[in-house]
Amino acid sequence: MKKIGVAFLAAAAVFSMPLLAFGQDEEPAADEPGADDTAAAPGAEEAPAKGEKGEKGEKGEGDDAGLGGICEIDPDACPKLDFDKEAARDIREQVFAVQQLFVLRRWRFEVQPYWQVPLNDQFVGHAGPGLGLNFWITNVLAAGVSGNYYEPFNSESEFNFQVRRAARVSVPLTEYQWNANVNFTYTPVIGKFSGFGDFIFQYDAYVVGGVGATSVRPIPVIDPDNRGFEWKTNVTFNAGLGLHVFFNRWLAVTLEVRDYVFNDKLENTQIAGTDYPGDPQDPTTWYGETKLTNNVQAQLGIAIFLPFSFEYRLPK
């Protein structure tokens, strides 16, 4: 009997252990010490579950901290997008990269000494030095003056001398003394090209035009014994194309071709007293026809920009 009683007590102890553990998992009552402070008071309404709408239409904890509350306070603050339209929009955006100009010309002076040679007169050479001064109103537009000096460098070609001596045929010739102009320069093209090794040359191409005066006189070749001409000034128009190639921000080499156009009064090919009645020493008989003359020059020189340095002022 004692063995049966002991076995019964052991079995009762085994079955009572799960019941004790189950009792410990139950939450303590609200009025007991250690109860959860956040537990709802008796009679309080049950909070809506996450993702469900409450009485005011909230959609859960995440939206309360996001745009949901803002949209209710100020509807204009919420984005209003047509998502179908936004999805169909082409998102291939164009990106433009604009390089800063290598040389700023605005409000700078350009001093341009050069040497010029004629391109379209095979009878008389009019080579000589020249000087151009420009003030750049903008980065592409300049106003300036230029001048050429010819008198000591006029030279009759050997070809004309030999033709006149062999064929007894003379061509009226004109020599130049000086030329002065007021010009406007416009630069429509700015670029760069690679040079020696990694060095990059910056260049610009420009057009130039203006009005001025040229001092000219005929060379007495028909009747040099009786004729001697005085210098006369003719109104001159000019137009040309040029190129700057920059070595740095203030020094460049220039190449320009310019046409100077004026009315030139030539020597009379007939001699008074020989070809027709008159006095060969009368100056009114020395001049013949007036001809529109093109003096096309190739000019090679350098350009110096003053002041030497400049400062970029970029928009903020």
C-alpha positions as CSV (number, residue, x, y, z in Angstrom):
1,M,0.0,0.0,0.0
2,K,2.8,2.4,0.8
3,K,4.3,1.9,-2.7
4,I,0.9,2.6,-4.3
5,G,0.6,5.9,-2.3
6,V,4.0,7.0,-3.2
7,A,3.4,6.4,-6.9
8,F,0.1,8.3,-6.8
9,L,1.8,11.4,-5.2
10,A,4.6,11.3,-7.9
11,A,2.0,11.2,-10.7
12,A,0.1,14.1,-9.2
13,A,3.3,16.2,-9.0
14,V,4.1,15.6,-12.6
15,F,0.7,16.7,-13.8
16,S,0.7,19.8,-11.7
17,M,3.9,21.3,-13.2
18,P,2.3,22.3,-16.6
19,L,-0.6,23.9,-14.8
20,L,1.7,26.1,-12.8
21,A,3.7,27.2,-15.9
22,F,0.4,28.0,-17.7
23,G,-0.7,30.2,-14.9
24,Q,2.6,32.2,-15.0
25,D,2.0,33.1,-18.7
26,E,-1.3,34.9,-18.1
27,E,-1.1,38.7,-18.0
28,P,-1.5,40.3,-14.6
29,A,-4.6,42.2,-13.8
30,A,-4.7,45.9,-14.2
31,D,-5.0,46.5,-10.5
32,E,-2.1,44.3,-9.6
33,P,1.5,45.5,-9.2
34,G,3.5,45.2,-12.4
35,A,0.5,45.5,-14.7
36,D,1.1,47.0,-18.2
37,D,0.8,50.8,-18.0
38,T,-0.4,50.9,-21.6
39,A,-3.2,48.5,-21.0
40,A,-6.6,49.9,-21.9
41,A,-8.8,51.0,-19.0
42,P,-12.1,49.2,-18.4
43,G,-14.7,50.6,-20.8
44,A,-12.2,52.2,-23.3
45,E,-12.7,51.7,-27.0
46,E,-10.5,49.3,-28.7
47,A,-7.8,51.0,-31.0
48,P,-8.1,50.2,-34.6
49,A,-5.7,47.7,-35.9
50,K,-2.8,48.6,-38.2
51,G,-3.9,49.2,-41.7
52,E,-7.6,49.8,-40.8
53,K,-9.4,53.1,-40.8
54,G,-10.4,54.7,-37.6
55,E,-13.2,57.2,-37.0
56,K,-11.2,60.0,-38.6
57,G,-10.0,58.0,-41.6
58,E,-6.4,57.5,-40.6
59,K,-4.7,54.7,-42.4
60,G,-2.3,53.5,-39.8
61,E,0.8,54.5,-37.9
62,G,3.0,55.0,-41.0
63,D,0.6,57.5,-42.7
64,D,0.1,59.5,-39.5
65,A,3.8,60.3,-39.5
66,G,3.9,61.0,-43.3
67,L,1.7,63.0,-45.7
68,G,-1.7,61.9,-44.3
69,G,-1.8,64.4,-41.5
70,I,-0.3,67.2,-43.7
71,C,-2.8,66.7,-46.5
72,E,-5.7,67.1,-43.9
73,I,-4.2,70.3,-42.5
74,D,-3.2,71.9,-45.8
75,P,-4.4,70.1,-49.0
76,D,-2.4,72.5,-51.2
77,A,0.8,71.1,-49.7
78,C,0.2,67.6,-51.0
79,P,1.5,66.8,-54.5
80,K,-1.1,66.3,-57.1
81,L,0.3,64.1,-59.9
82,D,-1.3,62.3,-62.7
83,F,0.7,59.1,-62.4
84,D,-0.4,57.7,-65.7
85,K,0.8,60.9,-67.4
86,E,4.1,60.9,-65.5
87,A,4.7,57.3,-66.4
88,A,4.2,58.1,-70.1
89,R,6.6,61.2,-70.0
90,D,9.8,60.9,-71.9
91,I,12.6,61.0,-69.4
92,R,15.5,61.3,-71.9
93,E,16.7,64.7,-70.7
94,Q,19.2,66.8,-72.8
95,V,22.3,67.9,-71.0
96,F,24.2,71.0,-72.3
97,A,27.8,71.6,-71.3
98,V,29.0,75.1,-72.0
99,Q,32.7,75.8,-71.6
100,Q,34.0,79.1,-70.3
101,L,35.5,81.4,-72.9
102,F,39.3,81.0,-73.1
103,V,39.7,84.8,-73.6
104,L,37.2,87.5,-72.5
105,R,37.4,90.4,-74.9
106,R,34.8,92.7,-73.4
107,W,36.1,96.1,-72.3
108,R,39.6,95.3,-73.4
109,F,41.9,97.0,-76.0
110,E,43.5,95.1,-78.8
111,V,46.7,96.4,-80.3
112,Q,47.4,94.7,-83.7
113,P,50.7,95.5,-85.5
114,Y,51.0,93.7,-88.8
115,W,52.8,93.5,-92.2
116,Q,50.7,93.4,-95.4
117,V,51.4,92.5,-99.0
118,P,49.1,93.0,-102.1
119,L,47.5,90.0,-103.7
120,N,46.0,91.4,-106.9
121,D,48.5,93.9,-108.4
122,Q,51.2,92.3,-110.5
123,F,52.6,95.7,-111.7
124,V,53.2,97.6,-108.5
125,G,54.0,96.4,-105.0
126,H,52.2,98.1,-102.1
127,A,53.7,96.2,-99.2
128,G,54.1,97.9,-95.9
129,P,53.4,98.0,-92.2
130,G,50.1,98.5,-90.6
131,L,48.5,99.0,-87.2
132,G,45.0,98.2,-85.8
133,L,43.5,99.4,-82.6
134,N,40.2,97.9,-81.4
135,F,38.1,98.4,-78.3
136,W,35.8,95.4,-77.6
137,I,32.4,96.5,-76.6
138,T,31.2,92.9,-76.0
139,N,33.0,89.6,-76.3
140,V,32.1,89.5,-80.0
141,L,31.8,93.1,-81.2
142,A,34.6,95.7,-81.4
143,A,35.0,99.2,-82.8
144,G,38.4,100.5,-83.8
145,V,40.7,102.2,-86.3
146,S,43.4,100.9,-88.6
147,G,46.0,102.3,-90.9
148,N,48.6,101.3,-93.5
149,Y,51.8,103.1,-94.6
150,Y,53.0,102.4,-98.2
151,E,55.1,105.3,-99.5
152,P,58.7,104.0,-99.0
153,F,57.7,100.5,-100.1
154,N,56.1,101.1,-103.4
155,S,58.0,99.4,-106.2
156,E,57.3,98.8,-109.8
157,S,57.6,95.2,-110.9
158,E,60.3,94.0,-113.3
159,F,57.6,92.4,-115.4
160,N,55.9,95.7,-116.1
161,F,59.2,97.4,-117.0
162,Q,60.2,94.6,-119.4
163,V,56.8,94.7,-121.1
164,R,56.8,98.4,-121.5
165,R,60.3,98.4,-123.0
166,A,59.8,95.5,-125.4
167,A,56.3,96.1,-126.6
168,R,56.2,99.8,-126.2
169,V,52.9,99.3,-124.3
170,S,52.4,101.1,-121.0
171,V,49.9,100.3,-118.3
172,P,48.8,103.2,-116.0
173,L,50.1,102.6,-112.6
174,T,49.2,104.0,-109.2
175,E,51.3,104.3,-106.0
176,Y,49.9,104.6,-102.5
177,Q,51.0,106.8,-99.7
178,W,48.8,105.9,-96.6
179,N,45.5,104.5,-95.7
180,A,43.3,105.1,-92.6
181,N,40.0,103.5,-91.6
182,V,37.3,103.3,-89.0
183,N,36.2,99.6,-88.6
184,F,33.7,97.3,-86.8
185,T,34.7,93.8,-86.0
186,Y,32.3,90.9,-85.3
187,T,33.4,87.4,-84.1
188,P,30.8,84.7,-85.0
189,V,33.1,81.7,-84.6
190,I,35.1,80.6,-81.5
191,G,36.8,77.2,-81.2
192,K,40.0,75.3,-80.5
193,F,42.2,72.7,-82.1
194,S,45.0,70.4,-80.9
195,G,48.5,71.5,-81.6
196,F,51.9,70.1,-80.6
197,G,51.6,67.3,-78.1
198,D,48.9,68.1,-75.6
199,F,48.8,71.9,-76.3
200,I,45.4,73.2,-77.3
201,F,45.2,76.3,-79.5
202,Q,42.2,78.6,-79.1
203,Y,41.1,80.5,-82.1
204,D,38.3,82.8,-83.4
205,A,37.3,83.9,-86.8
206,Y,36.0,87.3,-87.4
207,V,34.6,89.6,-90.1
208,V,35.6,93.3,-90.4
209,G,34.4,96.2,-92.4
210,G,34.6,100.0,-92.4
211,V,35.2,103.2,-94.2
212,G,38.2,105.5,-94.5
213,A,40.5,107.2,-96.9
214,T,43.5,106.4,-99.1
215,S,46.1,108.8,-100.4
216,V,47.2,107.8,-104.0
217,R,48.7,109.3,-107.1
218,P,49.5,108.0,-110.6
219,I,53.0,107.0,-111.5
220,P,54.0,109.0,-114.7
221,V,54.9,106.2,-117.1
222,I,53.2,107.5,-120.3
223,D,54.9,110.9,-120.4
224,P,57.3,111.1,-117.4
225,D,59.2,114.1,-118.9
226,N,56.2,116.5,-118.6
227,R,54.0,114.9,-115.9
228,G,54.3,115.0,-112.2
229,F,51.3,114.1,-110.0
230,E,50.3,115.2,-106.6
231,W,48.9,113.0,-103.8
232,K,45.1,112.9,-103.7
233,T,42.8,111.4,-101.0
234,N,40.0,109.0,-102.0
235,V,37.2,107.7,-99.9
236,T,37.8,104.0,-99.3
237,F,35.5,101.2,-98.2
238,N,37.0,98.0,-96.8
239,A,35.8,94.5,-95.9
240,G,37.6,91.3,-94.9
241,L,37.9,88.1,-93.0
242,G,40.4,87.4,-90.2
243,L,41.6,84.8,-87.7
244,H,43.1,85.0,-84.2
245,V,45.1,82.0,-82.9
246,F,45.8,82.4,-79.2
247,F,49.0,81.4,-77.5
248,N,47.7,82.6,-74.1
249,R,44.9,84.8,-72.8
250,W,46.5,88.1,-74.1
251,L,48.7,87.2,-77.1
252,A,47.6,85.9,-80.5
253,V,48.8,85.7,-84.0
254,T,46.5,87.2,-86.6
255,L,45.9,86.4,-90.3
256,E,43.6,88.6,-92.3
257,V,42.6,89.2,-95.9
258,R,41.0,92.6,-96.5
259,D,39.8,94.4,-99.7
260,Y,40.1,98.2,-99.9
261,V,37.9,99.6,-102.6
262,F,38.1,103.2,-103.9
263,N,37.8,105.2,-107.2
264,D,41.2,105.7,-108.7
265,K,41.9,108.4,-111.3
266,L,44.5,107.0,-113.7
267,E,47.0,108.6,-115.9
268,N,46.0,109.6,-119.4
269,T,47.4,107.1,-122.0
270,Q,47.4,109.9,-124.7
271,I,49.8,112.8,-124.8
272,A,48.6,116.3,-125.5
273,G,50.4,117.9,-128.5
274,T,51.2,114.4,-129.9
275,D,48.0,112.4,-129.9
276,Y,45.7,115.4,-129.9
277,P,46.1,119.2,-129.8
278,G,47.1,120.7,-126.5
279,D,49.9,121.6,-124.1
280,P,51.6,118.4,-122.7
281,Q,52.5,120.4,-119.6
282,D,48.9,121.3,-118.8
283,P,47.9,119.3,-115.6
284,T,44.3,119.0,-116.9
285,T,45.5,116.8,-119.7
286,W,47.4,114.4,-117.5
287,Y,44.5,112.5,-116.1
288,G,42.4,109.9,-117.9
289,E,39.6,107.6,-116.8
290,T,38.4,106.9,-113.3
291,K,38.4,103.3,-112.4
292,L,37.0,101.4,-109.4
293,T,40.1,99.8,-107.8
294,N,40.3,96.8,-105.4
295,N,43.4,96.7,-103.3
296,V,43.3,93.2,-101.8
297,Q,45.8,92.7,-98.9
298,A,47.0,89.8,-96.9
299,Q,47.9,90.9,-93.4
300,L,50.0,88.9,-90.9
301,G,50.7,90.2,-87.4
302,I,50.1,89.7,-83.7
303,A,47.4,90.8,-81.4
304,I,48.0,92.0,-77.8
305,F,45.0,92.4,-75.5
306,L,45.1,95.0,-72.7
307,P,44.9,94.6,-69.7
308,F,46.7,91.3,-69.8
309,S,44.4,89.5,-67.2
310,F,40.7,89.4,-66.6
311,E,38.3,88.0,-64.1
312,Y,35.2,85.8,-64.6
313,R,32.1,86.9,-62.9
314,L,29.7,84.0,-62.9
315,P,26.0,84.2,-62.0
316,K,25.2,83.2,-58.5
